[in-house]
Amino acid sequence: MFWLKSQPDRLIDYPEIARQQILIFNLKNMIKISLLKSIAICISMLATNSLFSQQEIIYQQNFDGNNGTFTNTILSAVTANNKWLSSSTDTQYGNYRHVWNFSNDAAGGNPNVMPISGRSLGMGFFNGNNPNVPNQPFRTWDGTTIPNPPFYTTRWAHVGISTVGYKNITVEFKWRCTGEVEAGKIYDYGTVNTSIDGGASWAMDQSGGQGGVTSEHGTFNGGLYYGNSGVQTAILTLPANRGNQANFRLAFRMVVDEGYGTGGGFIIDDIIVRGEKLLATSETVKSTIDAYKDGTDFVVKSPNKNILQVDVYDLSGKMTGSHKNNSKEVRINAISLAKGIYIVKAKLESGEELARKLRN
């Protein structure tokens, strides 16, 4: 090994220099990788923001008064609560039942049953004909194992939202659902379903959530909500045919494998439905013209309607020429016009008059 004395009382080890150079090289690479990841995240955020910037909020609900008044009560299957309904509140055996209900009770301390923010909507398990909903969180079971309970339960909460006049519908919401997973099979979970015929038929969304193998309905690539006692935000992109629908309904559905409780119910909050506004018919067919200089000519074109007349004005408002026509393109010889800016006004067969500025 060779040593070099570079300073008084200091020896430099060549292998040590090499190690430092490797360390610096690795550090530079780490910075590059970190920078690339940051750029990728920024691009993703910009894409998401770009999508939202083109959309308008169609419906928003936090169950705390921003869109109707809610109290801690069972969601009825008959009488709508601010347009919300449940698929069923029937007892399943004795006085036991799974019900969708509203609750802001955070006294339980168990994250599996807690509301998300203020008041939330979730599916809990209750006994008695009049469950003590106002003073209970979204409880998972009654505490007593029932012999031979009914197997498999599914119930959902749903709301009608008109998407007429909108396309590219997205649904954003916060959720928690612990559910139950055993040996790789999912027994308790939530799903999001939509309908365009007022609830006569439903389609399960799979653009969000997680994939997995369920106990009753096979394998899904996405669309399952489970294994989360914290709070997550989901953003779903719905199929194109969910736009421009008067009878659109949005449902949050809970599936449990046993009739006497859940492994942690499907709890939702802070729902935002967005859509991109469709152009009105009048805007869709609104006429336009192109005007430009081609050699010594002013050229005026209309893509879909004949031009009946083109008038040319200087900036003082003086008409310098008028040209009658009945075609989609008009050429005007401007060689005799002085240098400057002119306004060409085209009258279309529809009666519309459109103007453009041209420089000679």
Secondary structure as the mmCIF struct_conf table of DSSP 4:
data_model
#
loop_
_struct_conf.conf_type_id
_struct_conf.id
_struct_conf.beg_label_comp_id
_struct_conf.beg_label_asym_id
_struct_conf.beg_label_seq_id
_struct_conf.end_label_comp_id
_struct_conf.end_label_asym_id
_struct_conf.end_label_seq_id
STRN STRN1 TRP A 3 GLN A 7
TURN_TY1_P TURN_TY1_P1 PRO A 8 ASP A 9
STRN STRN2 ARG A 10 ASP A 13
HELX_RH_AL_P HELX_RH_AL_P1 TYR A 14 SER A 53
TURN_TY1_P TURN_TY1_P2 GLN A 54 GLN A 54
STRN STRN3 GLU A 56 GLN A 61
BEND BEND1 PHE A 63 GLY A 68
BEND BEND2 ASN A 72 ASN A 72
STRN STRN4 ILE A 74 ILE A 74
HELX_LH_PP_P HELX_LH_PP_P1 LEU A 75 SER A 76
BEND BEND3 ALA A 77 THR A 79
STRN STRN5 ASN A 81 ASN A 81
TURN_TY1_P TURN_TY1_P3 ASN A 82 LYS A 83
STRN STRN6 TRP A 84 SER A 86
BEND BEND4 SER A 87 SER A 87
BEND BEND5 GLN A 92 GLN A 92
STRN STRN7 TYR A 93 TYR A 93
TURN_TY1_P TURN_TY1_P4 GLY A 94 ASN A 95
STRN STRN8 TYR A 96 TYR A 96
STRN STRN9 ARG A 97 SER A 103
BEND BEND6 GLY A 108 GLY A 108
HELX_RH_3T_P HELX_RH_3T_P1 PRO A 111 VAL A 113
BEND BEND7 ILE A 116 ARG A 119
STRN STRN10 SER A 120 PHE A 126
BEND BEND8 GLY A 128 ASN A 130
HELX_RH_3T_P HELX_RH_3T_P2 VAL A 133 ASN A 135
BEND BEND9 THR A 140 THR A 140
STRN STRN11 TRP A 141 TRP A 141
BEND BEND10 GLY A 143 GLY A 143
HELX_LH_PP_P HELX_LH_PP_P2 THR A 145 ILE A 146
BEND BEND11 PRO A 147 ASN A 148
HELX_LH_PP_P HELX_LH_PP_P3 PRO A 149 PRO A 150
STRN STRN12 PHE A 151 GLY A 160
TURN_TY1_P TURN_TY1_P5 VAL A 164 GLY A 165
STRN STRN13 TYR A 166 CYS A 177
STRN STRN14 GLU A 180 GLU A 182
TURN_TY1_P TURN_TY1_P6 ALA A 183 GLY A 184
STRN STRN15 LYS A 185 SER A 195
BEND BEND12 ILE A 196 ASP A 197
TURN_TY1_P TURN_TY1_P7 GLY A 198 GLY A 199
BEND BEND13 ALA A 200 SER A 201
STRN STRN16 ALA A 203 MET A 204
BEND BEND14 SER A 207 GLY A 209
STRN STRN17 GLN A 210 THR A 214
TURN_TY1_P TURN_TY1_P8 SER A 215 HIS A 217
STRN STRN18 GLY A 218 LEU A 224
STRN STRN19 TYR A 225 TYR A 225
BEND BEND15 GLY A 227 GLY A 227
STRN STRN20 ASN A 228 THR A 237
HELX_RH_3T_P HELX_RH_3T_P3 ALA A 240 ARG A 242
BEND BEND16 GLY A 243 ASN A 244
TURN_TY1_P TURN_TY1_P9 ALA A 246 ASN A 247
STRN STRN21 ARG A 249 GLU A 258
TURN_TY1_P TURN_TY1_P10 GLY A 259 TYR A 260
STRN STRN22 GLY A 261 GLY A 261
BEND BEND17 GLY A 263 GLY A 264
STRN STRN23 ILE A 267 LYS A 277
HELX_LH_PP_P HELX_LH_PP_P4 LEU A 278 ALA A 280
HELX_RH_AL_P HELX_RH_AL_P2 THR A 281 THR A 284
TURN_TY1_P TURN_TY1_P11 VAL A 285 VAL A 285
STRN STRN24 ASP A 290 ASP A 294
TURN_TY1_P TURN_TY1_P12 GLY A 295 THR A 296
STRN STRN25 ASP A 297 LYS A 301
BEND BEND18 PRO A 303 LYS A 305
STRN STRN26 ILE A 307 ASP A 314
TURN_TY1_P TURN_TY1_P13 LEU A 315 SER A 316
BEND BEND19 GLY A 317 GLY A 317
STRN STRN27 MET A 319 SER A 327
BEND BEND20 LYS A 328 LYS A 328
STRN STRN28 GLU A 329 ASN A 333
TURN_TY1_P TURN_TY1_P14 ILE A 335 SER A 336
BEND BEND21 LEU A 337 LEU A 337
HELX_LH_PP_P HELX_LH_PP_P5 ALA A 338 ALA A 338
BEND BEND22 LYS A 339 GLY A 340
STRN STRN29 ILE A 341 LEU A 348
TURN_TY1_P TURN_TY1_P15 GLU A 349 SER A 350
BEND BEND23 GLY A 351 GLY A 351
STRN STRN30 GLU A 353 ARG A 359
#
